[in-house]
């Protein structure tokens, strides 16, 4: 069925990045406004993902 075993931290990081990509798509292509809360959440998500990758 195509199931694989992957580390939970890596799967969560990919899941979080998909949210960041959706925000960037909305801002760049759909001309959505980017407020400070959304920008901060994108920054925190990217920082956490980078830290997870760096710890490997």
N, C-alpha and C positions, 0 to 999 in steps of 0.2 A: 504493500500500500504506500510505499515511499516514505515511511517513517524512519527518522534517524534520531540518534541520540546527540544532543547538543548541550553545552553548558548553559544553565539557566541565566547566568549573568549576560552571556553573549546574546541569547534570544531576547532578553529584556532590552538590551542596548539597541538591537535592530528594531524592535517594536517602538522604542522612543524616538529613534531617528525618523521613522515614517511620519510621526507627528510633526517634526521639524520640517520635513520636506513638504508636507501639506501646508504649513504656515507660510513657508517661502513661496510656494506656488501661488497661494492666495494673494500675497503681497505683490509679487512680481508680475503675474499675469492677469489677475482679477482686480487689481488695484484696491485691495483691502487696506484699511488703515492699520498700522502697527503701533499699538499703544505700549507704554512702558512695562506693563505686566506681562504681555505676550512676549516682548523682547527679552525680558528677564527670564521667563520660563524657557525660552529657546536657548539662552546662554547657559542656564543651569543644566539643562538636558545635554547640551553638547559637551559641557565641562565634565559631567558625570560619565558620558560615553568615552571621552578621551582618557579619563582616569582609569576606567575599566580596561581599555585597550593597553594602556601603558603598564598596568600591573601584571600583564600576562607574560 
